[in-house]
Amino acid sequence: MMNIVIVGAGIAGLASALATTKWLPEMPHVTIVEIRPRPSTIGGAVGLTPNALRCLHHLGALPQIRARRLGVDIDKIELFTIYTGARLGEITFTGDNGAGVGDPAFKGLRIPRADLVQSLTETVQALENVKLEYGCKPVHIVETDNEVTVRLDDGQTLSADLVLGCDGIHSFVRTSLVDKERKPLYTGIAAVFGFADLEEGAKVPWKDTGLCQSQRGSLMTTYYEPTRKKQFVAAITETADVASREGWLARGTEQKRIEEDVKSRFGGGAIEFLDPLISATDHWTLYPVYNLAPRGNWCSKRSMLLGDAAHAMPPQGESTAYALEDAILFARAMESKFDGGLDEVFRTYQNIRRVNIDRAYDEAAFGWGTQKDCGWLTFLLRSWMTRAYLWWTASARQTRYREDVATMVLD
């Protein structure tokens, strides 16, 4: 039986436990170690594209989400300019017949990140071959030709045939072993997000999700729970000197300061719905956006990085999908190339994955640059480019949403 240690019990780590259990020729023994004392509740509401939901379907976690009626289906994301209220275009998930995209067909889903992590956690906890340990901080990792050993801060030592570094952008596995020189870089952009109850009789200008653009960033508001009486509100803005406050929940007067800043950027425009919504939003959380330099090293002899630990990029609507797909594609590479050893597994996985990840990174970096403050003429040009980009890339997006990494041919 193969021994696997997964560092990180976030989306990538939990998905990797499920995927390796499902696809490896012989069921492995998996230990997941997580530095936090319990499943993470950090984060806002994440968007799951049809291909991400297809991954959750294959991993067996989607029934948990459906049974508990978590999140809300999203037909489309609509883009607007706050100054005139003009609609710039949309990103759709309904497909030609309105039932969704791909086979099996799915629309989009907006779900609190904590609910997604909990659903994956419960699915993993039902597996007899997986041990999930919280409050465990890796402090040392040593790799030989025959095994890799992880020492934890409580003195426990774990020996494994394979380590999967699924511990995010600040990855211990990456910085201690796989790619020590590649450090997180602050993008100069931060998100602040919170939640709001809709006023009685409020007329939401978009069906599911609205993305409103200004000269000073973008503001997204969206339904995220099935009663459709609440909104998740997230502002993406150019913000200096916040690198030490990741995941920082604003308190007291700082809450008011953030609210006033968001209003100054996105209030008082043609979309009157925004002003009372911003005022109603509470529990503002500040989240600086980091990325990693692209095209770095993902593996060593017996360790592989997956998800943000390998290729953290600016958020562009599919970050969760990339983590889920990484897990499935790596497990399928293990299934198909296991007899050739880990070298062949790693080579196969990277040959499949790097091209798509590099392309996604370049697209995300380009889009992220449009969130920085700009003058009026530049904003008009961006608005025109947004219309053109959405039209030009519509077909490619639908192709992407139809992808199924669980059945695609591995070259």
FITOR-202454 format. One record per residue (C-alpha): x, y, z; residue number from 1. Coordinates in nm, 2 decimals, decimal comma. Layout:
residues N
X:X&Y:Y&Z:Z&nr:NUM
...
This chain:
residues 411
X:0,00&Y:0,00&Z:0,00&nr:1
X:0,13&Y:0,34&Z:-0,10&nr:2
X:0,17&Y:0,59&Z:0,18&nr:3
X:0,08&Y:0,95&Z:0,09&nr:4
X:0,11&Y:1,26&Z:0,31&nr:5
X:-0,09&Y:1,56&Z:0,20&nr:6
X:0,01&Y:1,89&Z:0,35&nr:7
X:-0,29&Y:2,12&Z:0,37&nr:8
X:-0,66&Y:2,04&Z:0,42&nr:9
X:-0,80&Y:2,31&Z:0,20&nr:10
X:-0,97&Y:2,25&Z:-0,13&nr:11
X:-0,67&Y:2,11&Z:-0,32&nr:12
X:-0,56&Y:1,88&Z:-0,03&nr:13
X:-0,91&Y:1,74&Z:0,03&nr:14
X:-0,97&Y:1,69&Z:-0,34&nr:15
X:-0,64&Y:1,51&Z:-0,37&nr:16
X:-0,73&Y:1,27&Z:-0,10&nr:17
X:-1,05&Y:1,19&Z:-0,27&nr:18
X:-0,89&Y:1,17&Z:-0,62&nr:19
X:-0,60&Y:0,94&Z:-0,52&nr:20
X:-0,84&Y:0,71&Z:-0,33&nr:21
X:-1,06&Y:0,68&Z:-0,64&nr:22
X:-0,80&Y:0,65&Z:-0,92&nr:23
X:-0,49&Y:0,49&Z:-0,78&nr:24
X:-0,47&Y:0,12&Z:-0,89&nr:25
X:-0,43&Y:0,02&Z:-0,52&nr:26
X:-0,61&Y:0,22&Z:-0,25&nr:27
X:-0,34&Y:0,43&Z:-0,08&nr:28
X:-0,30&Y:0,52&Z:0,29&nr:29
X:-0,34&Y:0,89&Z:0,31&nr:30
X:-0,26&Y:1,13&Z:0,59&nr:31
X:-0,36&Y:1,49&Z:0,57&nr:32
X:-0,20&Y:1,74&Z:0,80&nr:33
X:-0,34&Y:2,09&Z:0,85&nr:34
X:-0,19&Y:2,37&Z:1,05&nr:35
X:-0,53&Y:2,51&Z:1,15&nr:36
X:-0,71&Y:2,35&Z:1,45&nr:37
X:-1,03&Y:2,29&Z:1,26&nr:38
X:-1,17&Y:2,32&Z:0,90&nr:39
X:-1,11&Y:2,67&Z:0,76&nr:40
X:-1,39&Y:2,92&Z:0,78&nr:41
X:-1,18&Y:3,20&Z:0,61&nr:42
X:-1,30&Y:3,34&Z:0,29&nr:43
X:-1,60&Y:3,48&Z:0,11&nr:44
X:-1,83&Y:3,31&Z:-0,14&nr:45
X:-1,65&Y:3,14&Z:-0,43&nr:46
X:-1,77&Y:3,09&Z:-0,78&nr:47
X:-1,78&Y:2,74&Z:-0,92&nr:48
X:-1,79&Y:2,71&Z:-1,29&nr:49
X:-1,95&Y:2,41&Z:-1,47&nr:50
X:-1,62&Y:2,23&Z:-1,50&nr:51
X:-1,55&Y:2,28&Z:-1,13&nr:52
X:-1,89&Y:2,12&Z:-1,04&nr:53
X:-1,81&Y:1,83&Z:-1,27&nr:54
X:-1,50&Y:1,77&Z:-1,07&nr:55
X:-1,70&Y:1,77&Z:-0,74&nr:56
X:-1,94&Y:1,53&Z:-0,90&nr:57
X:-1,66&Y:1,29&Z:-0,99&nr:58
X:-1,51&Y:1,33&Z:-0,64&nr:59
X:-1,83&Y:1,25&Z:-0,47&nr:60
X:-1,86&Y:1,58&Z:-0,29&nr:61
X:-2,14&Y:1,74&Z:-0,49&nr:62
X:-2,42&Y:1,52&Z:-0,33&nr:63
X:-2,32&Y:1,68&Z:0,01&nr:64
X:-2,36&Y:2,02&Z:-0,14&nr:65
X:-2,70&Y:1,94&Z:-0,30&nr:66
X:-2,84&Y:1,76&Z:0,00&nr:67
X:-2,77&Y:2,05&Z:0,23&nr:68
X:-2,89&Y:2,31&Z:-0,03&nr:69
X:-2,57&Y:2,50&Z:-0,01&nr:70
X:-2,50&Y:2,79&Z:-0,24&nr:71
X:-2,72&Y:2,91&Z:-0,53&nr:72
X:-2,72&Y:2,83&Z:-0,90&nr:73
X:-2,58&Y:3,11&Z:-1,12&nr:74
X:-2,70&Y:3,14&Z:-1,48&nr:75
X:-2,47&Y:3,43&Z:-1,57&nr:76
X:-2,24&Y:3,71&Z:-1,45&nr:77
X:-2,33&Y:4,05&Z:-1,59&nr:78
X:-2,09&Y:4,34&Z:-1,63&nr:79
X:-2,18&Y:4,71&Z:-1,59&nr:80
X:-2,02&Y:5,05&Z:-1,57&nr:81
X:-2,12&Y:5,24&Z:-1,26&nr:82
X:-2,12&Y:5,58&Z:-1,43&nr:83
X:-2,40&Y:5,52&Z:-1,68&nr:84
X:-2,53&Y:5,18&Z:-1,57&nr:85
X:-2,46&Y:5,05&Z:-1,92&nr:86
X:-2,44&Y:4,68&Z:-1,95&nr:87
X:-2,10&Y:4,57&Z:-2,10&nr:88
X:-2,18&Y:4,20&Z:-2,15&nr:89
X:-2,21&Y:3,87&Z:-1,97&nr:90
X:-2,05&Y:3,54&Z:-1,89&nr:91
X:-2,31&Y:3,26&Z:-1,92&nr:92
X:-2,33&Y:2,91&Z:-1,77&nr:93
X:-2,67&Y:2,80&Z:-1,91&nr:94
X:-2,57&Y:2,64&Z:-2,24&nr:95
X:-2,77&Y:2,62&Z:-2,56&nr:96
X:-3,08&Y:2,46&Z:-2,39&nr:97
X:-3,07&Y:2,66&Z:-2,07&nr:98
X:-3,00&Y:2,35&Z:-1,85&nr:99
X:-2,62&Y:2,40&Z:-1,82&nr:100
X:-2,30&Y:2,32&Z:-2,00&nr:101
X:-2,13&Y:1,99&Z:-2,06&nr:102
X:-2,20&Y:1,63&Z:-1,98&nr:103
X:-2,32&Y:1,60&Z:-1,72&nr:104
X:-2,46&Y:1,95&Z:-1,75&nr:105
X:-2,40&Y:2,21&Z:-1,49&nr:106
X:-2,46&Y:2,58&Z:-1,45&nr:107
X:-2,25&Y:2,79&Z:-1,22&nr:108
X:-2,27&Y:2,78&Z:-0,84&nr:109
X:-2,19&Y:3,06&Z:-0,59&nr:110
X:-2,12&Y:2,90&Z:-0,24&nr:111
X:-1,95&Y:3,02&Z:0,08&nr:112
X:-1,59&Y:2,89&Z:0,08&nr:113
X:-1,64&Y:2,75&Z:0,43&nr:114
X:-1,94&Y:2,54&Z:0,31&nr:115
X:-1,74&Y:2,40&Z:0,02&nr:116
X:-1,45&Y:2,31&Z:0,25&nr:117
X:-1,69&Y:2,15&Z:0,50&nr:118
X:-1,86&Y:1,94&Z:0,22&nr:119
X:-1,52&Y:1,82&Z:0,10&nr:120
X:-1,41&Y:1,75&Z:0,46&nr:121
X:-1,72&Y:1,54&Z:0,53&nr:122
X:-1,67&Y:1,34&Z:0,21&nr:123
X:-1,30&Y:1,27&Z:0,30&nr:124
X:-1,39&Y:1,17&Z:0,66&nr:125
X:-1,61&Y:0,90&Z:0,52&nr:126
X:-1,31&Y:0,73&Z:0,37&nr:127
X:-1,15&Y:0,45&Z:0,58&nr:128
X:-0,80&Y:0,50&Z:0,42&nr:129
X:-0,76&Y:0,87&Z:0,50&nr:130
X:-0,65&Y:1,01&Z:0,83&nr:131
X:-0,71&Y:1,39&Z:0,88&nr:132
X:-0,51&Y:1,56&Z:1,15&nr:133
X:-0,56&Y:1,93&Z:1,25&nr:134
X:-0,33&Y:2,15&Z:1,45&nr:135
X:-0,03&Y:2,00&Z:1,29&nr:136
X:0,25&Y:2,23&Z:1,17&nr:137
X:0,52&Y:2,08&Z:0,95&nr:138
X:0,86&Y:2,21&Z:1,05&nr:139
X:1,10&Y:2,00&Z:0,85&nr:140
X:1,10&Y:1,79&Z:0,54&nr:141
X:1,37&Y:1,55&Z:0,41&nr:142
X:1,36&Y:1,36&Z:0,09&nr:143
X:1,57&Y:1,06&Z:-0,03&nr:144
X:1,55&Y:0,83&Z:-0,33&nr:145
X:1,33&Y:0,59&Z:-0,13&nr:146
X:1,10&Y:0,81&Z:0,09&nr:147
X:1,02&Y:1,16&Z:0,21&nr:148
X:0,98&Y:1,24&Z:0,58&nr:149
X:0,78&Y:1,52&Z:0,73&nr:150
X:0,85&Y:1,62&Z:1,09&nr:151
X:0,57&Y:1,81&Z:1,28&nr:152
X:0,60&Y:2,06&Z:1,56&nr:153
X:0,46&Y:1,81&Z:1,81&nr:154
X:0,76&Y:1,58&Z:1,75&nr:155
X:0,57&Y:1,34&Z:1,53&nr:156
X:0,74&Y:1,21&Z:1,22&nr:157
X:0,56&Y:1,10&Z:0,91&nr:158
X:0,73&Y:0,89&Z:0,64&nr:159
X:0,57&Y:0,85&Z:0,30&nr:160
X:0,63&Y:0,74&Z:-0,06&nr:161
X:0,48&Y:1,06&Z:-0,18&nr:162
X:0,41&Y:1,41&Z:-0,04&nr:163
X:0,16&Y:1,64&Z:-0,20&nr:164
X:0,21&Y:2,01&Z:-0,12&nr:165
X:-0,15&Y:2,15&Z:-0,12&nr:166
X:-0,08&Y:2,42&Z:0,14&nr:167
X:-0,15&Y:2,73&Z:-0,06&nr:168
X:0,05&Y:3,02&Z:-0,18&nr:169
X:0,27&Y:3,04&Z:0,13&nr:170
X:0,34&Y:2,66&Z:0,10&nr:171
X:0,58&Y:2,50&Z:0,34&nr:172
X:0,65&Y:2,22&Z:0,10&nr:173
X:0,75&Y:2,47&Z:-0,18&nr:174
X:0,96&Y:2,70&Z:0,03&nr:175
X:1,13&Y:2,41&Z:0,23&nr:176
X:1,20&Y:2,17&Z:-0,05&nr:177
X:1,06&Y:2,20&Z:-0,40&nr:178
X:1,12&Y:2,56&Z:-0,51&nr:179
X:1,28&Y:2,76&Z:-0,22&nr:180
X:1,34&Y:3,08&Z:-0,42&nr:181
X:0,99&Y:3,13&Z:-0,55&nr:182
X:0,82&Y:3,36&Z:-0,30&nr:183
X:0,47&Y:3,51&Z:-0,30&nr:184
X:0,45&Y:3,86&Z:-0,45&nr:185
X:0,19&Y:4,12&Z:-0,35&nr:186
X:0,01&Y:4,23&Z:-0,66&nr:187
X:-0,08&Y:4,58&Z:-0,53&nr:188
X:-0,45&Y:4,48&Z:-0,55&nr:189
X:-0,66&Y:4,38&Z:-0,25&nr:190
X:-1,01&Y:4,25&Z:-0,21&nr:191
X:-1,24&Y:4,37&Z:0,07&nr:192
X:-1,56&Y:4,16&Z:0,11&nr:193
X:-1,86&Y:4,12&Z:0,34&nr:194
X:-2,22&Y:4,01&Z:0,35&nr:195
X:-2,54&Y:4,21&Z:0,34&nr:196
X:-2,91&Y:4,14&Z:0,39&nr:197
X:-3,12&Y:4,28&Z:0,10&nr:198
X:-3,38&Y:4,55&Z:0,19&nr:199
X:-3,74&Y:4,44&Z:0,16&nr:200
X:-3,85&Y:4,50&Z:-0,20&nr:201
X:-3,50&Y:4,57&Z:-0,32&nr:202
X:-3,47&Y:4,56&Z:-0,70&nr:203
X:-3,15&Y:4,39&Z:-0,79&nr:204
X:-3,03&Y:4,51&Z:-1,14&nr:205
X:-2,89&Y:4,17&Z:-1,24&nr:206
X:-3,03&Y:3,82&Z:-1,24&nr:207
X:-2,76&Y:3,65&Z:-1,03&nr:208
X:-2,43&Y:3,83&Z:-1,02&nr:209
X:-2,33&Y:4,18&Z:-1,11&nr:210
X:-1,97&Y:4,30&Z:-1,17&nr:211
X:-1,96&Y:4,68&Z:-1,17&nr:212
X:-1,65&Y:4,86&Z:-1,31&nr:213
X:-1,52&Y:5,20&Z:-1,22&nr:214
X:-1,20&Y:5,40&Z:-1,26&nr:215
X:-1,09&Y:5,27&Z:-0,92&nr:216
X:-1,15&Y:4,90&Z:-0,94&nr:217
X:-1,45&Y:4,66&Z:-0,96&nr:218
X:-1,74&Y:4,57&Z:-0,73&nr:219
X:-1,91&Y:4,24&Z:-0,74&nr:220
X:-2,24&Y:4,17&Z:-0,57&nr:221
X:-2,41&Y:3,83&Z:-0,59&nr:222
X:-2,66&Y:3,59&Z:-0,44&nr:223
X:-2,49&Y:3,31&Z:-0,25&nr:224
X:-2,76&Y:3,13&Z:-0,06&nr:225
X:-3,08&Y:2,96&Z:-0,17&nr:226
X:-3,33&Y:3,21&Z:-0,01&nr:227
X:-3,18&Y:3,49&Z:-0,23&nr:228
X:-3,23&Y:3,74&Z:0,05&nr:229
X:-2,86&Y:3,81&Z:0,10&nr:230
X:-2,57&Y:3,94&Z:-0,11&nr:231
X:-2,20&Y:3,87&Z:-0,10&nr:232
X:-2,02&Y:4,20&Z:-0,18&nr:233
X:-1,66&Y:4,22&Z:-0,28&nr:234
X:-1,46&Y:4,52&Z:-0,39&nr:235
X:-1,13&Y:4,47&Z:-0,59&nr:236
X:-0,91&Y:4,78&Z:-0,57&nr:237
X:-0,56&Y:4,90&Z:-0,60&nr:238
X:-0,43&Y:4,91&Z:-0,24&nr:239
X:-0,08&Y:4,98&Z:-0,11&nr:240
X:0,09&Y:4,84&Z:0,20&nr:241
X:-0,14&Y:4,57&Z:0,33&nr:242
X:0,09&Y:4,28&Z:0,28&nr:243
X:0,10&Y:4,19&Z:0,66&nr:244
X:-0,28&Y:4,19&Z:0,70&nr:245
X:-0,40&Y:3,89&Z:0,50&nr:246
X:-0,74&Y:3,77&Z:0,60&nr:247
X:-0,78&Y:4,06&Z:0,84&nr:248
X:-1,13&Y:4,11&Z:0,97&nr:249
X:-1,18&Y:4,49&Z:1,01&nr:250
X:-1,32&Y:4,60&Z:1,35&nr:251
X:-1,47&Y:4,92&Z:1,50&nr:252
X:-1,39&Y:5,24&Z:1,32&nr:253
X:-1,19&Y:5,04&Z:1,06&nr:254
X:-1,52&Y:4,89&Z:0,94&nr:255
X:-1,66&Y:5,24&Z:0,88&nr:256
X:-1,34&Y:5,35&Z:0,70&nr:257
X:-1,36&Y:5,05&Z:0,46&nr:258
X:-1,73&Y:5,12&Z:0,39&nr:259
X:-1,66&Y:5,49&Z:0,31&nr:260
X:-1,37&Y:5,39&Z:0,08&nr:261
X:-1,59&Y:5,14&Z:-0,11&nr:262
X:-1,87&Y:5,41&Z:-0,13&nr:263
X:-1,62&Y:5,66&Z:-0,27&nr:264
X:-1,52&Y:5,42&Z:-0,54&nr:265
X:-1,85&Y:5,27&Z:-0,64&nr:266
X:-2,13&Y:5,48&Z:-0,49&nr:267
X:-2,32&Y:5,78&Z:-0,62&nr:268
X:-2,33&Y:5,65&Z:-0,97&nr:269
X:-2,61&Y:5,54&Z:-1,21&nr:270
X:-2,66&Y:5,21&Z:-1,03&nr:271
X:-2,86&Y:5,33&Z:-0,73&nr:272
X:-2,89&Y:4,98&Z:-0,59&nr:273
X:-2,52&Y:4,99&Z:-0,48&nr:274
X:-2,53&Y:5,27&Z:-0,22&nr:275
X:-2,78&Y:5,11&Z:0,03&nr:276
X:-2,62&Y:4,77&Z:-0,03&nr:277
X:-2,27&Y:4,90&Z:0,06&nr:278
X:-2,42&Y:5,06&Z:0,37&nr:279
X:-2,58&Y:4,73&Z:0,47&nr:280
X:-2,27&Y:4,53&Z:0,43&nr:281
X:-2,09&Y:4,42&Z:0,75&nr:282
X:-1,80&Y:4,20&Z:0,86&nr:283
X:-1,57&Y:4,35&Z:0,60&nr:284
X:-1,26&Y:4,14&Z:0,56&nr:285
X:-0,94&Y:4,26&Z:0,39&nr:286
X:-0,76&Y:4,01&Z:0,17&nr:287
X:-0,45&Y:4,12&Z:-0,02&nr:288
X:-0,40&Y:3,93&Z:-0,34&nr:289
X:-0,07&Y:3,76&Z:-0,39&nr:290
X:0,06&Y:3,55&Z:-0,68&nr:291
X:0,37&Y:3,34&Z:-0,76&nr:292
X:0,60&Y:3,41&Z:-1,05&nr:293
X:0,48&Y:3,18&Z:-1,33&nr:294
X:0,65&Y:2,87&Z:-1,48&nr:295
X:0,83&Y:2,77&Z:-1,16&nr:296
X:0,92&Y:2,42&Z:-1,04&nr:297
X:0,64&Y:2,20&Z:-0,92&nr:298
X:0,81&Y:1,88&Z:-0,80&nr:299
X:1,12&Y:1,72&Z:-0,65&nr:300
X:1,20&Y:1,35&Z:-0,63&nr:301
X:0,90&Y:1,24&Z:-0,43&nr:302
X:0,70&Y:1,56&Z:-0,37&nr:303
X:0,45&Y:1,74&Z:-0,60&nr:304
X:0,28&Y:2,08&Z:-0,55&nr:305
X:-0,08&Y:2,12&Z:-0,64&nr:306
X:-0,32&Y:2,41&Z:-0,65&nr:307
X:-0,20&Y:2,75&Z:-0,53&nr:308
X:0,12&Y:2,60&Z:-0,39&nr:309
X:0,23&Y:2,54&Z:-0,74&nr:310
X:0,07&Y:2,82&Z:-0,95&nr:311
X:-0,11&Y:3,08&Z:-0,75&nr:312
X:-0,24&Y:3,34&Z:-0,99&nr:313
X:-0,47&Y:3,64&Z:-0,96&nr:314
X:-0,83&Y:3,53&Z:-0,91&nr:315
X:-1,02&Y:3,52&Z:-1,24&nr:316
X:-1,33&Y:3,32&Z:-1,16&nr:317
X:-1,17&Y:2,97&Z:-1,19&nr:318
X:-0,92&Y:2,94&Z:-0,91&nr:319
X:-1,12&Y:2,67&Z:-0,74&nr:320
X:-1,17&Y:2,48&Z:-1,06&nr:321
X:-0,79&Y:2,47&Z:-1,12&nr:322
X:-0,73&Y:2,32&Z:-0,77&nr:323
X:-0,99&Y:2,05&Z:-0,82&nr:324
X:-0,87&Y:1,97&Z:-1,17&nr:325
X:-0,51&Y:1,95&Z:-1,05&nr:326
X:-0,61&Y:1,68&Z:-0,80&nr:327
X:-0,80&Y:1,47&Z:-1,05&nr:328
X:-0,54&Y:1,50&Z:-1,33&nr:329
X:-0,25&Y:1,41&Z:-1,09&nr:330
X:-0,44&Y:1,10&Z:-0,96&nr:331
X:-0,52&Y:0,99&Z:-1,32&nr:332
X:-0,15&Y:1,03&Z:-1,41&nr:333
X:-0,07&Y:0,81&Z:-1,11&nr:334
X:-0,32&Y:0,56&Z:-1,24&nr:335
X:-0,19&Y:0,55&Z:-1,60&nr:336
X:0,18&Y:0,57&Z:-1,53&nr:337
X:0,22&Y:0,41&Z:-1,19&nr:338
X:0,43&Y:0,12&Z:-1,32&nr:339
X:0,69&Y:0,37&Z:-1,46&nr:340
X:0,76&Y:0,52&Z:-1,12&nr:341
X:0,71&Y:0,87&Z:-0,98&nr:342
X:0,94&Y:1,03&Z:-1,24&nr:343
X:0,71&Y:0,92&Z:-1,52&nr:344
X:0,40&Y:1,02&Z:-1,32&nr:345
X:0,54&Y:1,36&Z:-1,26&nr:346
X:0,64&Y:1,40&Z:-1,62&nr:347
X:0,30&Y:1,30&Z:-1,75&nr:348
X:0,11&Y:1,53&Z:-1,51&nr:349
X:0,32&Y:1,83&Z:-1,60&nr:350
X:0,30&Y:1,77&Z:-1,97&nr:351
X:-0,08&Y:1,77&Z:-1,94&nr:352
X:-0,11&Y:2,06&Z:-1,70&nr:353
X:0,15&Y:2,32&Z:-1,76&nr:354
X:0,02&Y:2,45&Z:-2,10&nr:355
X:-0,33&Y:2,52&Z:-1,97&nr:356
X:-0,20&Y:2,67&Z:-1,64&nr:357
X:0,05&Y:2,90&Z:-1,82&nr:358
X:-0,22&Y:3,02&Z:-2,05&nr:359
X:-0,46&Y:3,08&Z:-1,76&nr:360
X:-0,19&Y:3,27&Z:-1,57&nr:361
X:-0,12&Y:3,50&Z:-1,86&nr:362
X:-0,49&Y:3,57&Z:-1,90&nr:363
X:-0,54&Y:3,63&Z:-1,53&nr:364
X:-0,24&Y:3,87&Z:-1,51&nr:365
X:-0,37&Y:4,07&Z:-1,80&nr:366
X:-0,72&Y:4,10&Z:-1,65&nr:367
X:-0,58&Y:4,19&Z:-1,31&nr:368
X:-0,40&Y:4,48&Z:-1,45&nr:369
X:-0,73&Y:4,64&Z:-1,54&nr:370
X:-0,83&Y:4,67&Z:-1,18&nr:371
X:-0,57&Y:4,94&Z:-1,11&nr:372
X:-0,68&Y:5,30&Z:-1,08&nr:373
X:-0,70&Y:5,48&Z:-1,41&nr:374
X:-0,80&Y:5,81&Z:-1,58&nr:375
X:-1,13&Y:5,87&Z:-1,77&nr:376
X:-1,00&Y:5,80&Z:-2,12&nr:377
X:-0,83&Y:5,48&Z:-2,00&nr:378
X:-1,15&Y:5,37&Z:-1,84&nr:379
X:-1,35&Y:5,43&Z:-2,16&nr:380
X:-1,09&Y:5,22&Z:-2,35&nr:381
X:-1,12&Y:4,94&Z:-2,09&nr:382
X:-1,50&Y:4,94&Z:-2,11&nr:383
X:-1,47&Y:4,91&Z:-2,49&nr:384
X:-1,21&Y:4,63&Z:-2,45&nr:385
X:-1,43&Y:4,45&Z:-2,20&nr:386
X:-1,72&Y:4,44&Z:-2,45&nr:387
X:-1,49&Y:4,31&Z:-2,72&nr:388
X:-1,32&Y:4,06&Z:-2,50&nr:389
X:-1,64&Y:3,90&Z:-2,37&nr:390
X:-1,77&Y:3,87&Z:-2,73&nr:391
X:-1,44&Y:3,73&Z:-2,87&nr:392
X:-1,38&Y:3,48&Z:-2,59&nr:393
X:-1,74&Y:3,35&Z:-2,55&nr:394
X:-1,69&Y:3,04&Z:-2,75&nr:395
X:-1,36&Y:2,95&Z:-2,58&nr:396
X:-1,52&Y:2,99&Z:-2,24&nr:397
X:-1,80&Y:2,75&Z:-2,33&nr:398
X:-1,54&Y:2,50&Z:-2,45&nr:399
X:-1,36&Y:2,53&Z:-2,12&nr:400
X:-1,68&Y:2,48&Z:-1,92&nr:401
X:-1,75&Y:2,16&Z:-2,11&nr:402
X:-1,41&Y:2,01&Z:-2,02&nr:403
X:-1,41&Y:1,69&Z:-1,81&nr:404
X:-1,06&Y:1,61&Z:-1,67&nr:405
X:-1,19&Y:1,28&Z:-1,54&nr:406
X:-1,25&Y:1,14&Z:-1,89&nr:407
X:-1,01&Y:1,34&Z:-2,11&nr:408
X:-0,74&Y:1,15&Z:-2,29&nr:409
X:-0,40&Y:1,17&Z:-2,12&nr:410
X:-0,12&Y:1,20&Z:-2,37&nr:411
